[in-house]
Amino acid sequence: MSKGIRDEVKESEKFYKSIFELSGVGIAEVSPDGVFLMINKPFCKITGYSEEELKEKSFKDITYSEDINVDLNYVNDLITDKINGYNTEKRYIRKDGSIVWVNITVSLVRNNDKSPKYFVSVINDITNNKKNEIELKKQAQAVFYCPVSIVVTDKNGIIEYVNPAFEIISGYKKEEALGKNPKIQSSGEGTREFYKNLWGTILKGEIWKGTFKNKKKNGEIYWEESSISPIINSQGKITHFVAVKEDITKRKLIEEELIKSKIEAESANRAKSTFLANMSHEIRTPLNAILGFSELLLNDSNLSEGQKSKVETINRTGEHLLKMINEILEISKIEAGKASINLSEFNIYRLIEDLKNIFYLKAKDKNINLNFFIDDDVPEIIITDELKLRQILINLIGNAIKFTDKGSVSVVINSKNEQNNSLLYVAVKDTGIGIAEENLNKIFDDFTQVYDTKYSKGGTGLGLTITKEFVELLKGIITLKSTYGKGSEFNFFIPVTVANNSKEKSYIKLGQNKNNDIHSNEKEACSLDKETKLKLKEAILDGDVDEINELISNINEINIKEIENLKKLAGEFKYEKILELL
């Protein structure tokens, strides 16, 4: 070999070595039997091995097992001169055991006799690209197999992609949809304002969510719940829109049926309430007359003990029936939306004293303590609906006494005052049978009695329902705490207004238990003239309701308050009370 040729070879080798060492990609020389001969630093970095460690290994030692056969097939084709070189993607196992994806280009250097001398491999780490590619494939598969319609359009709304679910749901083949506007699905029922809002949202780069009433290829109408998102490029410009649409036709039909059923149920409920209200009025009027006259009979000294007992039964069962009818009438009003608030000024201390008078004997008969505690901060004169507050307390105290056989029933009243406004807090506690935990959430339901059947005391099961409705009507809240076998505690609060003329408590200091004196109101003597009194007595004893009402209506010589009291008693058929006044 001449000196010139040798110099050229040396220069070539020097150039090759320079490329080998300074290259930013991995380069390796591998012997025909697969052993590494030369390795540059980038390849060492890719595999995690040092140059010395790699020179002791075959390329098969660091190649992922599933990729070895592919590599060997290429090598065989290269050696047999079927190919001049090859390029493929494969996986290496790094020294730390992790997997690295590479793109490898291999060529074969031969000896002068054409026999294989060594392979030259150029290796690029493509792990990150491969991860992205795998992720994109997963996403593409997810879109392809997604059970909801996915539609991709360009920025002008022309369809560029639909998944198989779109074809199944809409009836349009992919080829029929591509290049078209989504309007091909329009049912024609969308308003201009609807689409203006849609486009206004997505063109601002925001996600639009809403419901479409669309039409399938066969003309069938169906509902879709849609989410349309803009795709924004690196320059911040919208390039495409993606619509994800779920067929909600079944759900929509169910909703429509539920709405229809709700309307029908409300209509039926109103009809029921109206019927109950009318029937209650029709029954209550003659029943009040029966009660009024039964009370008169009880005062008749000519009755035998047996007759008196039967009249007492009539009176007792009549009162029970009247209470039930009144409860049904009240719940009917509530359900019909006819319950109203009638605000008035009243003395809450008088109200509490009335309640003591009402329940004292009932508590005494059962040998239980009935306690009332009212805080000094509670204003004397308040403004709220007196009748509803009275009914709330009567229901709660009556229930407590009914289901308490020993121990006590306590009513505790406090208030939180601020200028002319106050929150009235009331607790009604008993040591009765209590309520099982599983029944606590049913306690305020209509026509429901949650006490053990062995403790059943009769009734409509409406008392607590009415109580809760009244508390809420007064803008308050009622709660319950109860332990089965130990007792219950109902707590409620309502906002009230403090009357301007509310002053120091002057009416009464409430007793703390059943042994305290009960102060009854003295009955005012009736100021009617003797003749009118006599006629009124005769009409009552004769049971002439029309005559009683006419006589009271014609009275004008006594004060208005007394007339109103007589009318009230007559209207409630409480003739024995009128006789007492006379």
Secondary structure, DSSP 8 states (H G I E B T S, - for coil): --HHHHHHHHHHHHHHHHHHHH-SSEEEEE-TTSBEEEE-HHHHHHHS--HHHHTTSBHHHHB-HHHHHHHHHHHHHHHTTS-SEEEEEEEEE-TTS-EEEEEEEEEEEE-TTS-EEEEEEEEEE-HHHHHHHHHHHHHHHHHHH-SSEEEEEETTS-EEEE-HHHHHHH---HHHHTTS-GGGGB-S---HHHHHHHHHHHTTT--EEEEEEEE-TTS-EEEEEEEEEEEE-TTS-EEEEEEEEEE-HHHHHHHHHHHHHHHHHHHHHHHHHHHHHHHHHHHHHHHHHHHHHHHHHHT-TT--HHHHHHHHHHHHHHHHHHHHHHHHHHHHHHHTT------EEEEHHHHHHHHHHHHHHHHHHTT-EEEEEE-TTS-SEEEE-HHHHHHHHHHHHHHHHHT-SSSEEEEEEEEEEETTEEEEEEEEEE-S----GGGGGGTTSTT---S-GGG---S-S-HHHHHHHHHHHTT-EEEEEEETTTEEEEEEEEEEEE-TT--S--S----SSTTS-------------HHHHHHHHHHHHHT-HHHHHHHHHT--SS-HHHHHHHHHHHHTT-HHHHHHH-
